[in-house]
Amino acid sequence: MTDSLHILFSAWGDPSPETRAAKSDAALGPDFYYSDPNTPVPITTRDAYLHYLARFSAMMPKGSAKIVAVSEHHGHARATVDFEKDGKRMMRSQYFADLQDGKVVRLIGFTGMGEPD
């Protein structure tokens, strides 16, 4: 059931706008909602999400995002994602997703793993 999350994050490191869009389209469900600390407001359209991915690619050429751990229950998932460049982890984040019919309909990201200060 979490295949769509793996597909979605594989789009983050894809250098081609066309294949980024195809991967995103394969993984996103209807009425998609995305938010993380770097979005000034939540993203609710496909085009805005693809623009966000293009910004990521421009800011971190040859960067990628990959799920290193995922757990799922009752249509919800938690994913630990490493953002890498040149094979080195730059940041580890945590995402919470709502899944519907095998697709991601809501994805909320947090920088870090929620460690206490």
N, CA, C and O atoms as a GROMACS GRO file, in nm:
protein
  468
    1MET      N    1   0.081  -0.120   0.000
    1MET     CA    2   0.000   0.000   0.000
    1MET      C    3   0.086   0.127   0.000
    1MET      O    4   0.038   0.234  -0.038
    2THR      N    5   0.212   0.116   0.042
    2THR     CA    6   0.297   0.235   0.047
    2THR      C    7   0.380   0.254  -0.080
    2THR      O    8   0.468   0.340  -0.084
    3ASP      N    9   0.354   0.175  -0.182
    3ASP     CA   10   0.427   0.191  -0.309
    3ASP      C   11   0.417   0.333  -0.362
    3ASP      O   12   0.514   0.387  -0.415
    4SER      N   13   0.299   0.396  -0.347
    4SER     CA   14   0.282   0.531  -0.399
    4SER      C   15   0.376   0.630  -0.330
    4SER      O   16   0.420   0.727  -0.393
    5LEU      N   17   0.405   0.608  -0.203
    5LEU     CA   18   0.501   0.696  -0.135
    5LEU      C   19   0.641   0.682  -0.195
    5LEU      O   20   0.710   0.782  -0.216
    6HIS      N   21   0.683   0.560  -0.221
    6HIS     CA   22   0.814   0.538  -0.282
    6HIS      C   23   0.821   0.603  -0.420
    6HIS      O   24   0.921   0.666  -0.455
    7ILE      N   25   0.714   0.589  -0.497
    7ILE     CA   26   0.709   0.650  -0.631
    7ILE      C   27   0.715   0.802  -0.618
    7ILE      O   28   0.788   0.868  -0.692
    8LEU      N   29   0.638   0.855  -0.526
    8LEU     CA   30   0.631   1.001  -0.508
    8LEU      C   31   0.768   1.058  -0.473
    8LEU      O   32   0.809   1.158  -0.531
    9PHE      N   33   0.837   0.997  -0.378
    9PHE     CA   34   0.968   1.050  -0.339
    9PHE      C   35   1.075   1.025  -0.446
    9PHE      O   36   1.173   1.099  -0.452
   10SER      N   37   1.058   0.924  -0.529
   10SER     CA   38   1.154   0.904  -0.637
   10SER      C   39   1.147   1.020  -0.737
   10SER      O   40   1.245   1.047  -0.807
   11ALA      N   41   1.034   1.087  -0.745
   11ALA     CA   42   1.020   1.201  -0.835
   11ALA      C   43   1.106   1.319  -0.790
   11ALA      O   44   1.146   1.401  -0.872
   12TRP      N   45   1.133   1.328  -0.660
   12TRP     CA   46   1.210   1.442  -0.608
   12TRP      C   47   1.349   1.449  -0.671
   12TRP      O   48   1.399   1.559  -0.694
   13GLY      N   49   1.410   1.340  -0.698
   13GLY     CA   50   1.545   1.342  -0.754
   13GLY      C   51   1.550   1.324  -0.904
   13GLY      O   52   1.659   1.315  -0.961
   14ASP      N   53   1.437   1.318  -0.967
   14ASP     CA   54   1.434   1.295  -1.111
   14ASP      C   55   1.467   1.425  -1.183
   14ASP      O   56   1.399   1.526  -1.162
   15PRO      N   57   1.570   1.426  -1.268
   15PRO     CA   58   1.608   1.549  -1.336
   15PRO      C   59   1.513   1.591  -1.449
   15PRO      O   60   1.518   1.706  -1.494
   16SER      N   61   1.428   1.501  -1.494
   16SER     CA   62   1.340   1.531  -1.607
   16SER      C   63   1.203   1.580  -1.559
   16SER      O   64   1.135   1.510  -1.484
   17PRO      N   65   1.161   1.700  -1.600
   17PRO     CA   66   1.028   1.748  -1.562
   17PRO      C   67   0.916   1.653  -1.607
   17PRO      O   68   0.815   1.639  -1.539
   18GLU      N   69   0.936   1.589  -1.722
   18GLU     CA   70   0.832   1.499  -1.774
   18GLU      C   71   0.817   1.375  -1.686
   18GLU      O   72   0.705   1.336  -1.653
   19THR      N   73   0.928   1.313  -1.649
   19THR     CA   74   0.917   1.192  -1.567
   19THR      C   75   0.883   1.227  -1.422
   19THR      O   76   0.818   1.148  -1.353
   20ARG      N   77   0.926   1.344  -1.374
   20ARG     CA   78   0.881   1.390  -1.240
   20ARG      C   79   0.729   1.399  -1.238
   20ARG      O   80   0.665   1.355  -1.143
   21ALA      N   81   0.673   1.457  -1.344
   21ALA     CA   82   0.528   1.471  -1.352
   21ALA      C   83   0.460   1.335  -1.362
   21ALA      O   84   0.359   1.312  -1.297
   22ALA      N   85   0.515   1.246  -1.444
   22ALA     CA   86   0.454   1.113  -1.460
   22ALA      C   87   0.456   1.036  -1.328
   22ALA      O   88   0.357   0.972  -1.292
   23LYS      N   89   0.567   1.041  -1.257
   23LYS     CA   90   0.575   0.973  -1.127
   23LYS      C   91   0.476   1.034  -1.028
   23LYS      O   92   0.407   0.962  -0.956
   24SER      N   93   0.471   1.165  -1.025
   24SER     CA   94   0.378   1.232  -0.934
   24SER      C   95   0.234   1.196  -0.968
   24SER      O   96   0.154   1.168  -0.878
   25ASP      N   97   0.201   1.197  -1.095
   25ASP     CA   98   0.065   1.161  -1.138
   25ASP      C   99   0.031   1.018  -1.099
   25ASP      O  100  -0.084   0.989  -1.065
   26ALA      N  101   0.128   0.929  -1.104
   26ALA     CA  102   0.104   0.789  -1.068
   26ALA      C  103   0.080   0.771  -0.919
   26ALA      O  104   0.015   0.675  -0.877
   27ALA      N  105   0.133   0.863  -0.838
   27ALA     CA  106   0.128   0.846  -0.693
   27ALA      C  107   0.022   0.930  -0.622
   27ALA      O  108  -0.024   0.895  -0.513
   28LEU      N  109  -0.017   1.040  -0.684
   28LEU     CA  110  -0.108   1.134  -0.617
   28LEU      C  111  -0.253   1.097  -0.639
   28LEU      O  112  -0.294   1.058  -0.749
   29GLY      N  113  -0.331   1.110  -0.532
   29GLY     CA  114  -0.475   1.089  -0.542
   29GLY      C  115  -0.546   1.221  -0.565
   29GLY      O  116  -0.483   1.326  -0.576
   30PRO      N  117  -0.677   1.214  -0.571
   30PRO     CA  118  -0.757   1.336  -0.592
   30PRO      C  119  -0.748   1.427  -0.470
   30PRO      O  120  -0.728   1.381  -0.358
   31ASP      N  121  -0.765   1.556  -0.494
   31ASP     CA  122  -0.766   1.656  -0.386
   31ASP      C  123  -0.640   1.646  -0.300
   31ASP      O  124  -0.648   1.650  -0.177
   32PHE      N  125  -0.526   1.634  -0.365
   32PHE     CA  126  -0.398   1.622  -0.297
   32PHE      C  127  -0.367   1.745  -0.213
   32PHE      O  128  -0.399   1.857  -0.253
   33TYR      N  129  -0.306   1.723  -0.098
   33TYR     CA  130  -0.267   1.829  -0.004
   33TYR      C  131  -0.124   1.800   0.039
   33TYR      O  132  -0.092   1.688   0.079
   34TYR      N  133  -0.036   1.902   0.032
   34TYR     CA  134   0.103   1.885   0.073
   34TYR      C  135   0.147   2.005   0.156
   34TYR      O  136   0.115   2.119   0.123
   35SER      N  137   0.220   1.977   0.264
   35SER     CA  138   0.274   2.084   0.346
   35SER      C  139   0.403   2.037   0.410
   35SER      O  140   0.414   1.923   0.455
   36ASP      N  141   0.502   2.127   0.415
   36ASP     CA  142   0.624   2.103   0.491
   36ASP      C  143   0.675   2.239   0.537
   36ASP      O  144   0.620   2.341   0.496
   37PRO      N  145   0.780   2.243   0.621
   37PRO     CA  146   0.825   2.373   0.673
   37PRO      C  147   0.872   2.472   0.566
   37PRO      O  148   0.881   2.591   0.594
   38ASN      N  149   0.901   2.425   0.446
   38ASN     CA  150   0.949   2.513   0.340
   38ASN      C  151   0.840   2.566   0.249
   38ASN      O  152   0.867   2.648   0.161
   39THR      N  153   0.717   2.522   0.269
   39THR     CA  154   0.607   2.575   0.187
   39THR      C  155   0.544   2.691   0.263
   39THR      O  156   0.504   2.674   0.378
   40PRO      N  157   0.534   2.808   0.201
   40PRO     CA  158   0.473   2.922   0.272
   40PRO      C  159   0.326   2.897   0.305
   40PRO      O  160   0.274   2.945   0.406
   41VAL      N  161   0.260   2.824   0.219
   41VAL     CA  162   0.121   2.781   0.242
   41VAL      C  163   0.110   2.638   0.190
   41VAL      O  164   0.190   2.596   0.107
   42PRO      N  165   0.013   2.562   0.238
   42PRO     CA  166  -0.003   2.426   0.185
   42PRO      C  167  -0.025   2.426   0.034
   42PRO      O  168  -0.085   2.518  -0.022
   43ILE      N  169   0.024   2.321  -0.029
   43ILE     CA  170   0.010   2.303  -0.174
   43ILE      C  171  -0.111   2.213  -0.198
   43ILE      O  172  -0.124   2.106  -0.138
   44THR      N  173  -0.199   2.258  -0.285
   44THR     CA  174  -0.322   2.182  -0.310
   44THR      C  175  -0.350   2.155  -0.457
   44THR      O  176  -0.455   2.102  -0.492
   45THR      N  177  -0.254   2.190  -0.544
   45THR     CA  178  -0.273   2.161  -0.686
   45THR      C  179  -0.152   2.086  -0.741
   45THR      O  180  -0.040   2.099  -0.691
   46ARG      N  181  -0.177   2.010  -0.844
   46ARG     CA  182  -0.071   1.935  -0.911
   46ARG      C  183   0.037   2.029  -0.961
   46ARG      O  184   0.155   2.003  -0.938
   47ASP      N  185  -0.001   2.137  -1.029
   47ASP     CA  186   0.097   2.228  -1.086
   47ASP      C  187   0.183   2.294  -0.979
   47ASP      O  188   0.304   2.310  -0.998
   48ALA      N  189   0.123   2.331  -0.868
   48ALA     CA  190   0.200   2.391  -0.758
   48ALA      C  191   0.298   2.289  -0.699
   48ALA      O  192   0.410   2.324  -0.664
   49TYR      N  193   0.256   2.164  -0.689
   49TYR     CA  194   0.344   2.059  -0.637
   49TYR      C  195   0.461   2.036  -0.733
   49TYR      O  196   0.576   2.025  -0.690
   50LEU      N  197   0.433   2.029  -0.863
   50LEU     CA  198   0.540   2.010  -0.962
   50LEU      C  199   0.635   2.129  -0.962
   50LEU      O  200   0.756   2.111  -0.980
   51HIS      N  201   0.584   2.247  -0.943
   51HIS     CA  202   0.669   2.366  -0.932
   51HIS      C  203   0.760   2.355  -0.809
   51HIS      O  204   0.878   2.391  -0.814
   52TYR      N  205   0.706   2.305  -0.700
   52TYR     CA  206   0.785   2.286  -0.577
   52TYR      C  207   0.898   2.185  -0.601
   52TYR      O  208   1.011   2.207  -0.558
   53LEU      N  209   0.868   2.076  -0.670
   53LEU     CA  210   0.972   1.977  -0.702
   53LEU      C  211   1.078   2.037  -0.794
   53LEU      O  212   1.196   2.008  -0.779
   54ALA      N  213   1.037   2.120  -0.889
   54ALA     CA  214   1.132   2.185  -0.978
   54ALA      C  215   1.225   2.277  -0.899
   54ALA      O  216   1.344   2.285  -0.928
   55ARG      N  217   1.171   2.346  -0.800
   55ARG     CA  218   1.253   2.431  -0.713
   55ARG      C  219   1.355   2.347  -0.637
   55ARG      O  220   1.471   2.386  -0.623
   56PHE      N  221   1.311   2.232  -0.587
   56PHE     CA  222   1.402   2.142  -0.516
   56PHE      C  223   1.516   2.101  -0.608
   56PHE      O  224   1.633   2.106  -0.570
   57SER      N  225   1.482   2.061  -0.731
   57SER     CA  226   1.585   2.019  -0.827
   57SER      C  227   1.682   2.132  -0.859
   57SER      O  228   1.802   2.109  -0.875
   58ALA      N  229   1.630   2.254  -0.869
   58ALA     CA  230   1.716   2.368  -0.900
   58ALA      C  231   1.808   2.403  -0.782
   58ALA      O  232   1.923   2.440  -0.801
   59MET      N  233   1.756   2.390  -0.660
   59MET     CA  234   1.834   2.424  -0.542
   59MET      C  235   1.934   2.314  -0.504
   59MET      O  236   2.037   2.342  -0.442
   60MET      N  237   1.903   2.190  -0.541
   60MET     CA  238   1.991   2.079  -0.507
   60MET      C  239   2.009   1.989  -0.629
   60MET      O  240   1.956   1.878  -0.632
   61PRO      N  241   2.084   2.037  -0.730
   61PRO     CA  242   2.106   1.954  -0.849
   61PRO      C  243   2.165   1.819  -0.809
   61PRO      O  244   2.251   1.810  -0.721
   62LYS      N  245   2.118   1.717  -0.875
   62LYS     CA  246   2.160   1.579  -0.847
   62LYS      C  247   2.124   1.534  -0.707
   62LYS      O  248   2.179   1.436  -0.656
   63GLY      N  249   2.031   1.606  -0.644
   63GLY     CA  250   1.981   1.565  -0.514
   63GLY      C  251   1.873   1.460  -0.530
   63GLY      O  252   1.818   1.442  -0.638
   64SER      N  253   1.844   1.392  -0.422
   64SER     CA  254   1.739   1.290  -0.426
   64SER      C  255   1.675   1.278  -0.289
   64SER      O  256   1.728   1.326  -0.189
   65ALA      N  257   1.562   1.212  -0.288
   65ALA     CA  258   1.492   1.182  -0.164
   65ALA      C  259   1.457   1.034  -0.169
   65ALA      O  260   1.406   0.984  -0.269
   66LYS      N  261   1.485   0.964  -0.060
   66LYS     CA  262   1.449   0.823  -0.059
   66LYS      C  263   1.398   0.784   0.078
   66LYS      O  264   1.447   0.830   0.182
   67ILE      N  265   1.298   0.699   0.075
   67ILE     CA  266   1.240   0.649   0.199
   67ILE      C  267   1.334   0.544   0.256
   67ILE      O  268   1.373   0.449   0.188
   68VAL      N  269   1.369   0.561   0.383
   68VAL     CA  270   1.456   0.464   0.449
   68VAL      C  271   1.378   0.379   0.550
   68VAL      O  272   1.427   0.275   0.594
   69ALA      N  273   1.259   0.423   0.587
   69ALA     CA  274   1.172   0.345   0.674
   69ALA      C  275   1.029   0.392   0.653
   69ALA      O  276   1.004   0.511   0.634
   70VAL      N  277   0.936   0.297   0.656
   70VAL     CA  278   0.794   0.333   0.640
   70VAL      C  279   0.710   0.235   0.720
   70VAL      O  280   0.739   0.115   0.725
   71SER      N  281   0.607   0.287   0.783
   71SER     CA  282   0.510   0.202   0.850
   71SER      C  283   0.371   0.252   0.812
   71SER      O  284   0.352   0.370   0.783
   72GLU      N  285   0.276   0.160   0.813
   72GLU     CA  286   0.142   0.195   0.762
   72GLU      C  287   0.037   0.124   0.845
   72GLU      O  288   0.056   0.010   0.887
   73HIS      N  289  -0.075   0.193   0.867
   73HIS     CA  290  -0.193   0.129   0.928
   73HIS      C  291  -0.317   0.210   0.893
   73HIS      O  292  -0.313   0.332   0.885
   74HIS      N  293  -0.425   0.142   0.872
   74HIS     CA  294  -0.557   0.202   0.851
   74HIS      C  295  -0.559   0.318   0.751
   74HIS      O  296  -0.631   0.417   0.772
   75GLY      N  297  -0.481   0.307   0.644
   75GLY     CA  298  -0.481   0.412   0.542
   75GLY      C  299  -0.392   0.531   0.574
   75GLY      O  300  -0.400   0.634   0.507
   76HIS      N  301  -0.307   0.518   0.675
   76HIS     CA  302  -0.212   0.623   0.712
   76HIS      C  303  -0.072   0.565   0.707
   76HIS      O  304  -0.052   0.445   0.726
   77ALA      N  305   0.025   0.651   0.680
   77ALA     CA  306   0.164   0.605   0.676
   77ALA      C  307   0.255   0.709   0.738
   77ALA      O  308   0.228   0.829   0.736
   78ARG      N  309   0.365   0.658   0.791
   78ARG     CA  310   0.473   0.743   0.842
   78ARG      C  311   0.599   0.700   0.768
   78ARG      O  312   0.633   0.582   0.765
   79ALA      N  313   0.668   0.797   0.709
   79ALA     CA  314   0.788   0.765   0.632
   79ALA      C  315   0.905   0.850   0.682
   79ALA      O  316   0.892   0.970   0.703
   80THR      N  317   1.018   0.784   0.699
   80THR     CA  318   1.143   0.854   0.726
   80THR      C  319   1.214   0.867   0.592
   80THR      O  320   1.235   0.768   0.521
   81VAL      N  321   1.250   0.989   0.558
   81VAL     CA  322   1.305   1.018   0.425
   81VAL      C  323   1.441   1.085   0.439
   81VAL      O  324   1.458   1.182   0.514
   82ASP      N  325   1.539   1.031   0.367
   82ASP     CA  326   1.671   1.093   0.360
   82ASP      C  327   1.680   1.173   0.231
   82ASP      O  328   1.648   1.124   0.123
   83PHE      N  329   1.724   1.298   0.245
   83PHE     CA  330   1.753   1.383   0.131
   83PHE      C  331   1.904   1.377   0.112
   83PHE      O  332   1.980   1.409   0.203
   84GLU      N  333   1.946   1.335  -0.007
   84GLU     CA  334   2.087   1.310  -0.034
   84GLU      C  335   2.136   1.391  -0.152
   84GLU      O  336   2.060   1.430  -0.240
   85LYS      N  337   2.265   1.414  -0.150
   85LYS     CA  338   2.333   1.474  -0.265
   85LYS      C  339   2.468   1.405  -0.278
   85LYS      O  340   2.543   1.394  -0.181
   86ASP      N  341   2.495   1.358  -0.398
   86ASP     CA  342   2.620   1.286  -0.424
   86ASP      C  343   2.641   1.170  -0.327
   86ASP      O  344   2.753   1.142  -0.284
   87GLY      N  345   2.531   1.102  -0.292
   87GLY     CA  346   2.538   0.986  -0.205
   87GLY      C  347   2.552   1.016  -0.057
   87GLY      O  348   2.559   0.924   0.024
   88LYS      N  349   2.556   1.144  -0.020
   88LYS     CA  350   2.567   1.183   0.120
   88LYS      C  351   2.434   1.235   0.171
   88LYS      O  352   2.368   1.316   0.105
   89ARG      N  353   2.396   1.189   0.289
   89ARG     CA  354   2.272   1.240   0.350
   89ARG      C  355   2.292   1.384   0.393
   89ARG      O  356   2.386   1.417   0.467
   90MET      N  357   2.203   1.469   0.346
   90MET     CA  358   2.206   1.610   0.382
   90MET      C  359   2.108   1.640   0.495
   90MET      O  360   2.131   1.727   0.578
   91MET      N  361   1.996   1.565   0.495
   91MET     CA  362   1.892   1.589   0.593
   91MET      C  363   1.804   1.465   0.603
   91MET      O  364   1.781   1.395   0.504
   92ARG      N  365   1.755   1.439   0.721
   92ARG     CA  366   1.656   1.333   0.742
   92ARG      C  367   1.529   1.399   0.792
   92ARG      O  368   1.532   1.483   0.882
   93SER      N  369   1.418   1.361   0.732
   93SER     CA  370   1.288   1.420   0.766
   93SER      C  371   1.186   1.310   0.789
   93SER      O  372   1.208   1.193   0.757
   94GLN      N  373   1.074   1.350   0.844
   94GLN     CA  374   0.965   1.256   0.866
   94GLN      C  375   0.838   1.311   0.800
   94GLN      O  376   0.808   1.430   0.808
   95TYR      N  377   0.766   1.220   0.735
   95TYR     CA  378   0.643   1.256   0.664
   95TYR      C  379   0.530   1.168   0.714
   95TYR      O  380   0.548   1.051   0.747
   96PHE      N  381   0.412   1.228   0.718
   96PHE     CA  382   0.291   1.157   0.755
   96PHE      C  383   0.195   1.169   0.637
   96PHE      O  384   0.173   1.278   0.584
   97ALA      N  385   0.139   1.055   0.598
   97ALA     CA  386   0.056   1.052   0.477
   97ALA      C  387  -0.078   0.988   0.505
   97ALA      O  388  -0.091   0.898   0.588
   98ASP      N  389  -0.177   1.036   0.434
   98ASP     CA  390  -0.306   0.969   0.425
   98ASP      C  391  -0.312   0.908   0.287
   98ASP      O  392  -0.283   0.973   0.186
   99LEU      N  393  -0.351   0.781   0.282
   99LEU     CA  394  -0.356   0.706   0.157
   99LEU      C  395  -0.501   0.669   0.127
   99LEU      O  396  -0.578   0.636   0.216
  100GLN      N  397  -0.535   0.677   0.000
  100GLN     CA  398  -0.670   0.641  -0.043
  100GLN      C  399  -0.658   0.566  -0.175
  100GLN      O  400  -0.601   0.617  -0.271
  101ASP      N  401  -0.712   0.445  -0.178
  101ASP     CA  402  -0.707   0.363  -0.299
  101ASP      C  403  -0.565   0.350  -0.353
  101ASP      O  404  -0.542   0.353  -0.474
  102GLY      N  405  -0.468   0.337  -0.261
  102GLY     CA  406  -0.330   0.319  -0.300
  102GLY      C  407  -0.257   0.445  -0.342
  102GLY      O  408  -0.143   0.438  -0.388
  103LYS      N  409  -0.320   0.560  -0.328
  103LYS     CA  410  -0.259   0.687  -0.369
  103LYS      C  411  -0.243   0.778  -0.248
  103LYS      O  412  -0.314   0.764  -0.149
  104VAL      N  413  -0.148   0.870  -0.257
  104VAL     CA  414  -0.125   0.968  -0.152
  104VAL      C  415  -0.222   1.084  -0.173
  104VAL      O  416  -0.222   1.147  -0.278
  105VAL      N  417  -0.304   1.113  -0.072
  105VAL     CA  418  -0.397   1.225  -0.083
  105VAL      C  419  -0.360   1.339   0.011
  105VAL      O  420  -0.404   1.453  -0.008
  106ARG      N  421  -0.280   1.310   0.111
  106ARG     CA  422  -0.236   1.413   0.205
  106ARG      C  423  -0.096   1.374   0.253
  106ARG      O  424  -0.072   1.261   0.294
  107LEU      N  425  -0.003   1.471   0.246
  107LEU     CA  426   0.134   1.446   0.287
  107LEU      C  427   0.186   1.567   0.363
  107LEU      O  428   0.185   1.679   0.312
  108ILE      N  429   0.229   1.543   0.486
  108ILE     CA  430   0.276   1.651   0.572
  108ILE      C  431   0.416   1.613   0.621
  108ILE      O  432   0.435   1.508   0.681
  109GLY      N  433   0.512   1.701   0.594
  109GLY     CA  434   0.651   1.675   0.628
  109GLY      C  435   0.702   1.760   0.741
  109GLY      O  436   0.658   1.873   0.762
  110PHE      N  437   0.798   1.703   0.814
  110PHE     CA  438   0.864   1.772   0.924
  110PHE      C  439   1.014   1.751   0.909
  110PHE      O  440   1.059   1.639   0.884
  111THR      N  441   1.091   1.858   0.926
  111THR     CA  442   1.236   1.848   0.923
  111THR      C  443   1.282   1.779   1.050
  111THR      O  444   1.234   1.809   1.159
  112GLY      N  445   1.376   1.687   1.036
  112GLY     CA  446   1.428   1.616   1.151
  112GLY      C  447   1.334   1.505   1.195
  112GLY      O  448   1.237   1.471   1.127
  113MET      N  449   1.368   1.450   1.310
  113MET     CA  450   1.291   1.335   1.360
  113MET      C  451   1.216   1.367   1.488
  113MET      O  452   1.166   1.276   1.555
  114GLY      N  453   1.207   1.495   1.523
  114GLY     CA  454   1.133   1.534   1.642
  114GLY      C  455   1.210   1.516   1.771
  114GLY      O  456   1.152   1.492   1.877
  115GLU      N  457   1.344   1.526   1.761
  115GLU     CA  458   1.426   1.511   1.879
  115GLU      C  459   1.401   1.624   1.976
  115GLU      O  460   1.377   1.738   1.933
  116PRO      N  461   1.406   1.596   2.105
  116PRO     CA  462   1.391   1.707   2.203
  116PRO      C  463   1.514   1.797   2.199
  116PRO      O  464   1.624   1.752   2.168
  117ASP      N  465   1.493   1.922   2.230
  117ASP     CA  466   1.605   2.018   2.232
  117ASP      C  467   1.701   1.990   2.344
  117ASP      O  468   1.800   2.061   2.359
   0.00000   0.00000   0.00000
